[in-house]
Amino acid sequence: MSSDEWTIKTLREHLADLRIDDQRAIAAALSAAEKAVEKADQADQKHFETINERNREIDKLTATFIPRSEYDIQYKSLIDRIDTLTKAIDSKNEDMLKQIAQLNLLIVGSPDVRALQLNAAANRGQQTGVELSKTDFYRGLGIAIGGLTFIAAVIGLLFKTKVL
């Protein structure tokens, strides 16, 4: 019997061999697919573990955050305190300006200086009265300090010459 001749038996053997080869190929493909699925599952598991760890870290971090409503309350409280302190400082500044104006009158000895300051303030569009600019405030403070220094020097001189 030559190899070119097919009989039912040889055909059956040949088909059985092909079937065995196909089954081996299918088994190898299934095994490779199972391994690929296992690797993908392991990679997903690691990825999800990393995500869960980051989520836990974020949860820990956000647990230390102040709630927005509490922040708003504290912020408003701070703004109210700042407003109160600003008003107190403004009131003290008005008192200081009044005292400086009084010292100006004492040092210069003439109400004309105060009238000139009020007139200058009015020309700048400010209210006439106690409100003066920072420049006027420091100018008056400098005059007051200069006057007090002069008075202290005169008193020191009088003590040195034993007049007092």
Buried (B, 14 or more C-beta within 10 A) or exposed (E): EEEEEEEEEEEEEEEEEEEEEEEEEEEEEEEEEEEEEEEEEEEEEEEEEEEEEEEEEEEEEEEEEEEEEEEEEEEEEEEEEEEEEEEEEEEEBBEBBEEBBEBBBEBEEEEEBBEEBBEBBEEEEBEEEBBBEEEBBEBBBEBBEEBEEEEEEEEEEEEEEEEE
